[in-house]
Every structure is written in structure tokens, then in C-alpha cells.
Amino acid sequence: MPVAPTAAVEEGCFKYYTYSGIVNLLDYTSGSFPVTFADRSIDVETPDHVPLNPTDRAVWGTYQKDLFDGAPVGLQVMGKRFEEEKVLGLMEALIAALKDFRTSQTGEPTSPF
């Protein structure tokens, strides 16, 4: 699950908390880690986007490709209550898999860490 529907946002402009809020509400264990970075040449505005609801419209309204360029994009791993060790182990495995994938694609172990 993503940590948020966007990369890091401008201060005071975070509009959607559900992805990380649900973990707290359910008292689950979770951990987040960066997987990539926003890239203004790839993550372009989509003028024909039709928002699903007012919250979606507000989130899309915060996007500024030049401001977001280079901002981290993260994922969140969730587990049941008191499963911190499992979540940390899964995060380690995912991070290792991402590094292996990047190495296979680029020939060098690039990482957002």
C-alpha cells in the first residue's frame, strides 16, 4: 500500500491521510520505505484526468511537477498487531529485491537510501 497518494508534498498541502491513517486506526504494525523518486519528465500532469471525488480533486490540485521532482515516493508494509519483526523482515526483503532489480536494469546498485 502506498504511504500517500503522492510523493512528498509542499508544507501544509497534505490532503489525504487514509493510507497511513488506517494503520493507526486498526493499531496495525507498519513500516514505510522509499522505492523511487518523482521525475518531472515521467510524472507529467494529465489534463484529461477526471477526479473520482472532491478529495481526489484536492490531491490532484497539489501536484506541481517541478516542485515534486526528486521527491521520494514510498510504500508501506502492514502487519498485524505485535508483528514488528515480520514487518521489518519483509521490508528488508523488499529493499533487497528492489536493489537487485535496479542492479539488473542499470548495472549498478542505485538506491533511494
N, CA, C and O atoms as a printed pandas DataFrame, in Angstrom:
     atom_number atom_name residue_name chain_id  residue_number  x_coord  y_coord  z_coord
0              1         N          MET        A               1    0.848   -1.167    0.000
1              2        CA          MET        A               1    0.000    0.000    0.000
2              3         C          MET        A               1    0.899    1.237    0.000
3              4         O          MET        A               1    1.928    1.260    0.675
4              5         N          PRO        A               2    0.515    2.248   -0.745
5              6        CA          PRO        A               2    1.327    3.469   -0.708
6              7         C          PRO        A               2    1.217    4.152    0.655
7              8         O          PRO        A               2    0.256    3.945    1.396
8              9         N          VAL        A               3    2.205    4.957    0.960
9             10        CA          VAL        A               3    2.158    5.749    2.188
10            11         C          VAL        A               3    1.173    6.896    1.994
11            12         O          VAL        A               3    0.439    7.261    2.913
12            13         N          ALA        A               4    1.165    7.455    0.796
13            14        CA          ALA        A               4    0.311    8.583    0.444
14            15         C          ALA        A               4    0.010    8.507   -1.053
15            16         O          ALA        A               4    0.700    7.791   -1.779
16            17         N          PRO        A               5   -0.995    9.221   -1.523
17            18        CA          PRO        A               5   -1.320    9.179   -2.945
18            19         C          PRO        A               5   -0.374   10.016   -3.810
19            20         O          PRO        A               5   -0.530   10.087   -5.029
20            21         N          THR        A               6    0.599   10.642   -3.169
21            22        CA          THR        A               6    1.543   11.487   -3.896
22            23         C          THR        A               6    2.940   11.270   -3.335
23            24         O          THR        A               6    3.123   10.580   -2.332
24            25         N          ALA        A               7    3.908   11.862   -3.988
25            26        CA          ALA        A               7    5.247   11.925   -3.403
26            27         C          ALA        A               7    5.175   12.943   -2.260
27            28         O          ALA        A               7    4.096   13.452   -1.957
28            29         N          ALA        A               8    6.296   13.238   -1.633
29            30        CA          ALA        A               8    6.304   14.250   -0.582
30            31         C          ALA        A               8    5.647   15.524   -1.114
31            32         O          ALA        A               8    5.831   15.881   -2.277
32            33         N          VAL        A               9    4.895   16.195   -0.278
33            34        CA          VAL        A               9    4.137   17.365   -0.727
34            35         C          VAL        A               9    4.663   18.646   -0.107
35            36         O          VAL        A               9    5.437   18.639    0.850
36            37         N          GLU        A              10    4.216   19.733   -0.684
37            38        CA          GLU        A              10    4.571   21.051   -0.161
38            39         C          GLU        A              10    4.008   21.193    1.260
39            40         O          GLU        A              10    2.918   20.704    1.556
40            41         N          GLU        A              11    4.754   21.855    2.116
41            42        CA          GLU        A              11    4.337   22.015    3.505
42            43         C          GLU        A              11    2.935   22.607    3.594
43            44         O          GLU        A              11    2.620   23.600    2.937
44            45         N          GLY        A              12    2.104   21.980    4.415
45            46        CA          GLY        A              12    0.742   22.456    4.633
46            47         C          GLY        A              12   -0.251   22.042    3.560
47            48         O          GLY        A              12   -1.402   22.475    3.600
48            49         N          CYS        A              13    0.157   21.219    2.603
49            50        CA          CYS        A              13   -0.716   20.862    1.482
50            51         C          CYS        A              13   -1.107   19.382    1.452
51            52         O          CYS        A              13   -1.686   18.927    0.466
52            53         N          PHE        A              14   -0.805   18.627    2.502
53            54        CA          PHE        A              14   -1.152   17.212    2.508
54            55         C          PHE        A              14   -2.654   17.078    2.662
55            56         O          PHE        A              14   -3.224   17.606    3.617
56            57         N          LYS        A              15   -3.314   16.375    1.732
57            58        CA          LYS        A              15   -4.774   16.343    1.691
58            59         C          LYS        A              15   -5.397   14.996    2.018
59            60         O          LYS        A              15   -6.598   14.935    2.284
60            61         N          TYR        A              16   -4.620   13.906    2.008
61            62        CA          TYR        A              16   -5.233   12.580    2.130
62            63         C          TYR        A              16   -4.424   11.707    3.073
63            64         O          TYR        A              16   -3.271   11.379    2.789
64            65         N          TYR        A              17   -5.026   11.331    4.193
65            66        CA          TYR        A              17   -4.318   10.604    5.247
66            67         C          TYR        A              17   -4.717    9.135    5.354
67            68         O          TYR        A              17   -4.134    8.410    6.160
68            69         N          THR        A              18   -5.671    8.678    4.583
69            70        CA          THR        A              18   -6.238    7.353    4.782
70            71         C          THR        A              18   -5.219    6.229    4.681
71            72         O          THR        A              18   -5.256    5.300    5.487
72            73         N          TYR        A              19   -4.304    6.288    3.706
73            74        CA          TYR        A              19   -3.350    5.189    3.543
74            75         C          TYR        A              19   -2.533    4.937    4.805
75            76         O          TYR        A              19   -2.315    3.784    5.176
76            77         N          SER        A              20   -2.087    5.979    5.457
77            78        CA          SER        A              20   -1.323    5.785    6.690
78            79         C          SER        A              20   -2.225    5.850    7.920
79            80         O          SER        A              20   -1.890    5.268    8.952
80            81         N          GLY        A              21   -3.331    6.524    7.836
81            82        CA          GLY        A              21   -4.244    6.648    8.965
82            83         C          GLY        A              21   -4.923    5.341    9.335
83            84         O          GLY        A              21   -5.173    5.079   10.511
84            85         N          ILE        A              22   -5.223    4.516    8.330
85            86        CA          ILE        A              22   -5.909    3.253    8.596
86            87         C          ILE        A              22   -5.059    2.348    9.477
87            88         O          ILE        A              22   -5.588    1.604   10.302
88            89         N          VAL        A              23   -3.743    2.413    9.303
89            90        CA          VAL        A              23   -2.828    1.608   10.119
90            91         C          VAL        A              23   -2.960    2.001   11.587
91            92         O          VAL        A              23   -3.019    1.138   12.462
92            93         N          ASN        A              24   -3.006    3.273   11.847
93            94        CA          ASN        A              24   -3.141    3.754   13.224
94            95         C          ASN        A              24   -4.518    3.425   13.798
95            96         O          ASN        A              24   -4.632    3.032   14.959
96            97         N          LEU        A              25   -5.540    3.581   12.999
97            98        CA          LEU        A              25   -6.896    3.295   13.455
98            99         C          LEU        A              25   -7.044    1.826   13.856
99           100         O          LEU        A              25   -7.675    1.514   14.866
100          101         N          LEU        A              26   -6.457    0.923   13.056
101          102        CA          LEU        A              26   -6.559   -0.510   13.326
102          103         C          LEU        A              26   -5.489   -1.022   14.289
103          104         O          LEU        A              26   -5.488   -2.197   14.658
104          105         N          ASP        A              27   -4.579   -0.135   14.694
105          106        CA          ASP        A              27   -3.473   -0.486   15.589
106          107         C          ASP        A              27   -2.603   -1.586   14.992
107          108         O          ASP        A              27   -2.142   -2.481   15.700
108          109         N          TYR        A              28   -2.383   -1.507   13.683
109          110        CA          TYR        A              28   -1.514   -2.452   12.994
110          111         C          TYR        A              28   -0.065   -1.988   13.095
111          112         O          TYR        A              28    0.224   -0.832   13.405
112          113         N          THR        A              29    0.821   -2.916   12.827
113          114        CA          THR        A              29    2.236   -2.600   12.728
114          115         C          THR        A              29    2.504   -2.194   11.284
115          116         O          THR        A              29    1.953   -2.797   10.363
116          117         N          SER        A              30    3.328   -1.196   11.075
117          118        CA          SER        A              30    3.658   -0.818    9.699
118          119         C          SER        A              30    5.045   -0.203    9.641
119          120         O          SER        A              30    5.607    0.230   10.646
120          121         N          GLY        A              31    5.563   -0.182    8.448
121          122        CA          GLY        A              31    6.828    0.475    8.185
122          123         C          GLY        A              31    6.799    1.008    6.772
123          124         O          GLY        A              31    6.170    0.409    5.899
124          125         N          SER        A              32    7.458    2.109    6.531
125          126        CA          SER        A              32    7.477    2.670    5.185
126          127         C          SER        A              32    8.914    2.840    4.733
127          128         O          SER        A              32    9.825    2.998    5.546
128          129         N          PHE        A              33    9.103    2.803    3.421
129          130        CA          PHE        A              33   10.436    2.921    2.856
130          131         C          PHE        A              33   10.326    3.523    1.457
131          132         O          PHE        A              33    9.328    3.303    0.770
132          133         N          PRO        A              34   11.331    4.275    1.027
133          134        CA          PRO        A              34   11.296    4.872   -0.309
134          135         C          PRO        A              34   11.597    3.818   -1.371
135          136         O          PRO        A              34   12.437    2.942   -1.163
136          137         N          VAL        A              35   10.915    3.905   -2.499
137          138        CA          VAL        A              35   11.171    2.965   -3.593
138          139         C          VAL        A              35   11.687    3.653   -4.847
139          140         O          VAL        A              35   12.344    3.027   -5.679
140          141         N          THR        A              36   11.392    4.927   -4.982
141          142        CA          THR        A              36   11.833    5.677   -6.155
142          143         C          THR        A              36   11.704    7.158   -5.844
143          144         O          THR        A              36   11.432    7.549   -4.709
144          145         N          PHE        A              37   11.902    7.965   -6.859
145          146        CA          PHE        A              37   11.754    9.412   -6.721
146          147         C          PHE        A              37   10.867    9.936   -7.837
147          148         O          PHE        A              37   10.869    9.398   -8.944
148          149         N          ALA        A              38   10.112   10.981   -7.549
149          150        CA          ALA        A              38    9.308   11.618   -8.586
150          151         C          ALA        A              38   10.242   12.192   -9.651
151          152         O          ALA        A              38   11.335   12.671   -9.351
152          153         N          ASP        A              39    9.788   12.130  -10.879
153          154        CA          ASP        A              39   10.590   12.597  -12.015
154          155         C          ASP        A              39    9.698   13.422  -12.933
155          156         O          ASP        A              39    8.770   12.892  -13.543
156          157         N          ARG        A              40    9.977   14.715  -13.029
157          158        CA          ARG        A              40    9.102   15.610  -13.805
158          159         C          ARG        A              40    8.988   15.215  -15.273
159          160         O          ARG        A              40    8.016   15.587  -15.930
160          161         N          SER        A              41    9.958   14.472  -15.804
161          162        CA          SER        A              41    9.860   14.060  -17.211
162          163         C          SER        A              41    8.943   12.850  -17.392
163          164         O          SER        A              41    8.472   12.588  -18.499
164          165         N          ILE        A              42    8.690   12.112  -16.311
165          166        CA          ILE        A              42    7.809   10.941  -16.374
166          167         C          ILE        A              42    6.458   11.248  -15.751
167          168         O          ILE        A              42    5.418   10.880  -16.296
168          169         N          ASP        A              43    6.475   11.917  -14.618
169          170        CA          ASP        A              43    5.264   12.181  -13.841
170          171         C          ASP        A              43    4.639   13.508  -14.254
171          172         O          ASP        A              43    4.648   14.484  -13.504
172          173         N          VAL        A              44    4.102   13.514  -15.458
173          174        CA          VAL        A              44    3.551   14.748  -16.025
174          175         C          VAL        A              44    2.080   14.902  -15.643
175          176         O          VAL        A              44    1.395   13.926  -15.340
176          177         N          GLU        A              45    1.618   16.136  -15.666
177          178        CA          GLU        A              45    0.206   16.389  -15.415
178          179         C          GLU        A              45   -0.618   15.741  -16.525
179          180         O          GLU        A              45   -0.185   15.665  -17.675
180          181         N          THR        A              46   -1.804   15.278  -16.162
181          182        CA          THR        A              46   -2.705   14.660  -17.127
182          183         C          THR        A              46   -3.930   15.555  -17.253
183          184         O          THR        A              46   -4.821   15.497  -16.406
184          185         N          PRO        A              47   -3.990   16.385  -18.297
185          186        CA          PRO        A              47   -5.093   17.345  -18.389
186          187         C          PRO        A              47   -6.468   16.700  -18.530
187          188         O          PRO        A              47   -7.475   17.328  -18.203
188          189         N          ASP        A              48   -6.529   15.463  -19.010
189          190        CA          ASP        A              48   -7.830   14.817  -19.193
190          191         C          ASP        A              48   -8.260   13.986  -17.982
191          192         O          ASP        A              48   -9.237   13.241  -18.051
192          193         N          HIS        A              49   -7.519   14.117  -16.862
193          194        CA          HIS        A              49   -7.879   13.376  -15.643
194          195         C          HIS        A              49   -9.230   13.845  -15.135
195          196         O          HIS        A              49   -9.485   15.044  -15.025
196          197         N          VAL        A              50  -10.095   12.885  -14.825
197          198        CA          VAL        A              50  -11.398   13.186  -14.234
198          199         C          VAL        A              50  -11.358   12.721  -12.779
199          200         O          VAL        A              50  -11.304   11.519  -12.520
200          201         N          PRO        A              51  -11.382   13.647  -11.837
201          202        CA          PRO        A              51  -11.319   13.264  -10.421
202          203         C          PRO        A              51  -12.483   12.358  -10.033
203          204         O          PRO        A              51  -13.600   12.515  -10.526
204          205         N          LEU        A              52  -12.203   11.408   -9.144
205          206        CA          LEU        A              52  -13.228   10.478   -8.685
206          207         C          LEU        A              52  -14.176   11.115   -7.675
207          208         O          LEU        A              52  -15.340   10.729   -7.573
208          209         N          ASN        A              53  -13.661   12.101   -6.924
209          210        CA          ASN        A              53  -14.458   12.747   -5.887
210          211         C          ASN        A              53  -13.742   14.040   -5.478
211          212         O          ASN        A              53  -12.654   14.320   -5.981
212          213         N          PRO        A              54  -14.326   14.824   -4.587
213          214        CA          PRO        A              54  -13.677   16.073   -4.174
214          215         C          PRO        A              54  -12.288   15.874   -3.549
215          216         O          PRO        A              54  -11.404   16.706   -3.748
216          217         N          THR        A              55  -12.087   14.791   -2.802
217          218        CA          THR        A              55  -10.769   14.537   -2.218
218          219         C          THR        A              55   -9.739   14.291   -3.311
219          220         O          THR        A              55   -8.626   14.813   -3.250
220          221         N          ASP        A              56  -10.108   13.501   -4.306
221          222        CA          ASP        A              56   -9.215   13.242   -5.434
222          223         C          ASP        A              56   -8.871   14.545   -6.156
223          224         O          ASP        A              56   -7.727   14.754   -6.559
224          225         N          ARG        A              57   -9.857   15.409   -6.315
225          226        CA          ARG        A              57   -9.620   16.708   -6.959
226          227         C          ARG        A              57   -8.619   17.534   -6.136
227          228         O          ARG        A              57   -7.718   18.163   -6.691
228          229         N          ALA        A              58   -8.790   17.523   -4.812
229          230        CA          ALA        A              58   -7.884   18.287   -3.943
230          231         C          ALA        A              58   -6.468   17.738   -4.017
231          232         O          ALA        A              58   -5.511   18.509   -4.090
232          233         N          VAL        A              59   -6.317   16.403   -4.001
233          234        CA          VAL        A              59   -4.990   15.794   -4.075
234          235         C          VAL        A              59   -4.333   16.128   -5.407
235          236         O          VAL        A              59   -3.169   16.527   -5.438
236          237         N          TRP        A              60   -5.058   15.970   -6.501
237          238        CA          TRP        A              60   -4.501   16.291   -7.829
238          239         C          TRP        A              60   -4.129   17.768   -7.930
239          240         O          TRP        A              60   -3.182   18.130   -8.627
240          241         N          GLY        A              61   -4.876   18.610   -7.234
241          242        CA          GLY        A              61   -4.596   20.043   -7.269
242          243         C          GLY        A              61   -3.287   20.433   -6.603
243          244         O          GLY        A              61   -2.770   21.524   -6.845
244          245         N          THR        A              62   -2.739   19.548   -5.760
245          246        CA          THR        A              62   -1.477   19.866   -5.089
246          247         C          THR        A              62   -0.263   19.532   -5.946
247          248         O          THR        A              62    0.849   19.949   -5.620
248          249         N          TYR        A              63   -0.449   18.793   -7.028
249          250        CA          TYR        A              63    0.699   18.328   -7.811
250          251         C          TYR        A              63    1.338   19.460   -8.622
251          252         O          TYR        A              63    0.666   20.174   -9.366
252          253         N          GLN        A              64    2.645   19.600   -8.456
253          254        CA          GLN        A              64    3.438   20.547   -9.239
254          255         C          GLN        A              64    4.703   19.808   -9.659
255          256         O          GLN        A              64    5.580   19.553   -8.833
256          257         N          LYS        A              65    4.799   19.467  -10.932
257          258        CA          LYS        A              65    5.893   18.586  -11.361
258          259         C          LYS        A              65    7.276   19.135  -11.038
259          260         O          LYS        A              65    8.170   18.352  -10.716
260          261         N          ASP        A              66    7.489   20.428  -11.109
261          262        CA          ASP        A              66    8.812   20.974  -10.806
262          263         C          ASP        A              66    9.101   20.934   -9.307
263          264         O          ASP        A              66   10.241   20.704   -8.903
264          265         N          LEU        A              67    8.083   21.155   -8.485
265          266        CA          LEU        A              67    8.257   21.096   -7.035
266          267         C          LEU        A              67    8.487   19.659   -6.565
267          268         O          LEU        A              67    9.313   19.414   -5.686
268          269         N          PHE        A              68    7.761   18.721   -7.150
269          270        CA          PHE        A              68    7.851   17.317   -6.745
270          271         C          PHE        A              68    9.097   16.630   -7.296
271          272         O          PHE        A              68    9.492   15.589   -6.771
272          273         N          ASP        A              69    9.720   17.165   -8.319
273          274        CA          ASP        A              69   10.858   16.499   -8.958
274          275         C          ASP        A              69   11.918   16.127   -7.922
275          276         O          ASP        A              69   12.426   16.986   -7.201
276          277         N          GLY        A              70   12.241   14.840   -7.858
277          278        CA          GLY        A              70   13.237   14.355   -6.913
278          279         C          GLY        A              70   12.694   13.987   -5.545
279          280         O          GLY        A              70   13.436   13.472   -4.708
280          281         N          ALA        A              71   11.405   14.242   -5.298
281          282        CA          ALA        A              71   10.813   13.896   -4.005
282          283         C          ALA        A              71   10.663   12.385   -3.885
283          284         O          ALA        A              71   10.356   11.720   -4.874
284          285         N          PRO        A              72   10.872   11.830   -2.695
285          286        CA          PRO        A              72   10.756   10.380   -2.541
286          287         C          PRO        A              72    9.315    9.895   -2.680
287          288         O          PRO        A              72    8.367   10.587   -2.308
288          289         N          VAL        A              73    9.180    8.692   -3.223
289          290        CA          VAL        A              73    7.898    8.003   -3.322
290          291         C          VAL        A              73    8.056    6.718   -2.521
291          292         O          VAL        A              73    8.985    5.947   -2.761
292          293         N          GLY        A              74    7.162    6.485   -1.579
293          294        CA          GLY        A              74    7.340    5.346   -0.691
294          295         C          GLY        A              74    6.201    4.355   -0.711
295          296         O          GLY        A              74    5.097    4.643   -1.174
296          297         N          LEU        A              75    6.500    3.180   -0.195
297          298        CA          LEU        A              75    5.498    2.148    0.044
298          299         C          LEU        A              75    5.443    1.867    1.532
299          300         O          LEU        A              75    6.358    2.200    2.285
300          301         N          GLN        A              76    4.348    1.247    1.936
301          302        CA          GLN        A              76    4.112    0.934    3.329
302          303         C          GLN        A              76    3.824   -0.558    3.439
303          304         O          GLN        A              76    3.028   -1.098    2.671
304          305         N          VAL        A              77    4.461   -1.217    4.380
305          306        CA          VAL        A              77    4.208   -2.621    4.661
306          307         C          VAL        A              77    3.413   -2.678    5.952
307          308         O          VAL        A              77    3.769   -2.040    6.943
308          309         N          MET        A              78    2.324   -3.455    5.933
309          310        CA          MET        A              78    1.500   -3.558    7.139
310          311         C          MET        A              78    1.451   -4.994    7.627
311          312         O          MET        A              78    1.481   -5.937    6.837
312          313         N          GLY        A              79    1.375   -5.141    8.936
313          314        CA          GLY        A              79    1.200   -6.440    9.564
314          315         C          GLY        A              79    0.231   -6.312   10.718
315          316         O          GLY        A              79   -0.211   -5.215   11.059
316          317         N          LYS        A              80   -0.087   -7.424   11.303
317          318        CA          LYS        A              80   -0.988   -7.420   12.449
318          319         C          LYS        A              80   -0.301   -6.796   13.670
319          320         O          LYS        A              80    0.899   -6.523   13.652
320          321         N          ARG        A              81   -1.066   -6.585   14.699
321          322        CA          ARG        A              81   -0.514   -6.054   15.959
322          323         C          ARG        A              81    0.617   -6.948   16.439
323          324         O          ARG        A              81    0.549   -8.173   16.338
324          325         N          PHE        A              82    1.633   -6.326   16.952
325          326        CA          PHE        A              82    2.778   -7.011   17.561
326          327         C          PHE        A              82    3.575   -7.863   16.568
327          328         O          PHE        A              82    4.236   -8.818   16.975
328          329         N          GLU        A              83    3.522   -7.534   15.281
329          330        CA          GLU        A              83    4.301   -8.265   14.281
330          331         C          GLU        A              83    5.417   -7.396   13.715
331          332         O          GLU        A              83    5.710   -7.444   12.520
332          333         N          GLU        A              84    6.032   -6.608   14.579
333          334        CA          GLU        A              84    7.092   -5.710   14.147
334          335         C          GLU        A              84    8.230   -6.454   13.455
335          336         O          GLU        A              84    8.737   -5.996   12.431
336          337         N          GLU        A              85    8.637   -7.606   14.011
337          338        CA          GLU        A              85    9.754   -8.360   13.424
338          339         C          GLU        A              85    9.421   -8.827   12.019
339          340         O          GLU        A              85   10.267   -8.769   11.126
340          341         N          LYS        A              86    8.193   -9.290   11.815
341          342        CA          LYS        A              86    7.783   -9.733   10.480
342          343         C          LYS        A              86    7.791   -8.570    9.493
343          344         O          LYS        A              86    8.265   -8.708    8.365
344          345         N          VAL        A              87    7.267   -7.429    9.921
345          346        CA          VAL        A              87    7.224   -6.255    9.041
346          347         C          VAL        A              87    8.641   -5.809    8.688
347          348         O          VAL        A              87    8.928   -5.516    7.527
348          349         N          LEU        A              88    9.520   -5.754    9.672
349          350        CA          LEU        A              88   10.912   -5.361    9.400
350          351         C          LEU        A              88   11.591   -6.367    8.469
351          352         O          LEU        A              88   12.328   -5.975    7.564
352          353         N          GLY        A              89   11.346   -7.663    8.687
353          354        CA          GLY        A              89   11.921   -8.683    7.815
354          355         C          GLY        A              89   11.415   -8.564    6.386
355          356         O          GLY        A              89   12.186   -8.692    5.436
356          357         N          LEU        A              90   10.115   -8.317    6.236
357          358        CA          LEU        A              90    9.550   -8.143    4.897
358          359         C          LEU        A              90   10.118   -6.897    4.231
359          360         O          LEU        A              90   10.413   -6.910    3.036
360          361         N          MET        A              91   10.273   -5.815    5.003
361          362        CA          MET        A              91   10.860   -4.597    4.440
362          363         C          MET        A              91   12.287   -4.852    3.969
363          364         O          MET        A              91   12.672   -4.398    2.891
364          365         N          GLU        A              92   13.072   -5.570    4.760
365          366        CA          GLU        A              92   14.447   -5.896    4.353
366          367         C          GLU        A              92   14.448   -6.693    3.060
367          368         O          GLU        A              92   15.257   -6.433    2.169
368          369         N          ALA        A              93   13.540   -7.671    2.952
369          370        CA          ALA        A              93   13.463   -8.489    1.738
370          371         C          ALA        A              93   13.049   -7.649    0.532
371          372         O          ALA        A              93   13.608   -7.805   -0.553
372          373         N          LEU        A              94   12.084   -6.769    0.715
373          374        CA          LEU        A              94   11.639   -5.915   -0.389
374          375         C          LEU        A              94   12.734   -4.943   -0.828
375          376         O          LEU        A              94   12.932   -4.732   -2.025
376          377         N          ILE        A              95   13.432   -4.361    0.118
377          378        CA          ILE        A              95   14.511   -3.436   -0.216
378          379         C          ILE        A              95   15.621   -4.164   -0.970
379          380         O          ILE        A              95   16.160   -3.633   -1.941
380          381         N          ALA        A              96   15.967   -5.377   -0.528
381          382        CA          ALA        A              96   16.982   -6.170   -1.229
382          383         C          ALA        A              96   16.527   -6.510   -2.645
383          384         O          ALA        A              96   17.321   -6.445   -3.584
384          385         N          ALA        A              97   15.253   -6.872   -2.804
385          386        CA          ALA        A              97   14.724   -7.198   -4.131
386          387         C          ALA        A              97   14.745   -5.974   -5.043
387          388         O          ALA        A              97   15.067   -6.083   -6.226
388          389         N          LEU        A              98   14.399   -4.805   -4.491
389          390        CA          LEU        A              98   14.440   -3.576   -5.293
390          391         C          LEU        A              98   15.866   -3.248   -5.727
391          392         O          LEU        A              98   16.092   -2.853   -6.871
392          393         N          LYS        A              99   16.826   -3.411   -4.818
393          394        CA          LYS        A              99   18.226   -3.151   -5.169
394          395         C          LYS        A              99   18.691   -4.124   -6.252
395          396         O          LYS        A              99   19.373   -3.718   -7.193
396          397         N          ASP        A             100   18.327   -5.418   -6.128
397          398        CA          ASP        A             100   18.696   -6.405   -7.142
398          399         C          ASP        A             100   18.082   -6.050   -8.492
399          400         O          ASP        A             100   18.736   -6.162   -9.528
400          401         N          PHE        A             101   16.824   -5.622   -8.474
401          402        CA          PHE        A             101   16.159   -5.247   -9.717
402          403         C          PHE        A             101   16.850   -4.050  -10.360
403          404         O          PHE        A             101   17.111   -4.051  -11.563
404          405         N          ARG        A             102   17.146   -3.033   -9.561
405          406        CA          ARG        A             102   17.818   -1.848  -10.104
406          407         C          ARG        A             102   19.181   -2.210  -10.672
407          408         O          ARG        A             102   19.578   -1.694  -11.717
408          409         N          THR        A             103   19.898   -3.093   -9.989
409          410        CA          THR        A             103   21.211   -3.528  -10.476
410          411         C          THR        A             103   21.061   -4.244  -11.814
411          412         O          THR        A             103   21.865   -4.034  -12.722
412          413         N          SER        A             104   20.041   -5.085  -11.942
413          414        CA          SER        A             104   19.834   -5.813  -13.191
414          415         C          SER        A             104   19.435   -4.876  -14.330
415          416         O          SER        A             104   19.706   -5.168  -15.494
416          417         N          GLN        A             105   18.798   -3.760  -14.005
417          418        CA          GLN        A             105   18.356   -2.812  -15.023
418          419         C          GLN        A             105   19.429   -1.805  -15.404
419          420         O          GLN        A             105   19.521   -1.398  -16.562
420          421         N          THR        A             106   20.232   -1.406  -14.440
421          422        CA          THR        A             106   21.194   -0.330  -14.676
422          423         C          THR        A             106   22.639   -0.764  -14.614
423          424         O          THR        A             106   23.528   -0.043  -15.065
424          425         N          GLY        A             107   22.883   -1.952  -14.053
425          426        CA          GLY        A             107   24.257   -2.417  -13.913
426          427         C          GLY        A             107   24.939   -1.912  -12.656
427          428         O          GLY        A             107   26.073   -2.293  -12.364
428          429         N          GLU        A             108   24.251   -1.049  -11.906
429          430        CA          GLU        A             108   24.811   -0.566  -10.647
430          431         C          GLU        A             108   23.701   -0.516   -9.601
431          432         O          GLU        A             108   22.545   -0.263   -9.940
432          433         N          PRO        A             109   24.036   -0.752   -8.344
433          434        CA          PRO        A             109   23.021   -0.802   -7.298
434          435         C          PRO        A             109   22.542    0.567   -6.838
435          436         O          PRO        A             109   22.852    0.991   -5.725
436          437         N          THR        A             110   21.794    1.255   -7.680
437          438        CA          THR        A             110   21.254    2.550   -7.283
438          439         C          THR        A             110   20.171    2.332   -6.244
439          440         O          THR        A             110   19.485    1.310   -6.268
440          441         N          SER        A             111   20.013    3.260   -5.349
441          442        CA          SER        A             111   19.047    3.105   -4.272
442          443         C          SER        A             111   18.606    4.470   -3.769
443          444         O          SER        A             111   19.391    5.418   -3.764
444          445         N          PRO        A             112   17.354    4.572   -3.347
445          446        CA          PRO        A             112   16.906    5.833   -2.749
446          447         C          PRO        A             112   17.342    5.979   -1.307
447          448         O          PRO        A             112   16.959    6.950   -0.655
448          449         N          PHE        A             113   18.135    5.045   -0.780
449          450        CA          PHE        A             113   18.536    5.077    0.629
450          451         C          PHE        A             113   19.858    5.762    0.781
451          452         O          PHE        A             113   20.364    5.888    1.896
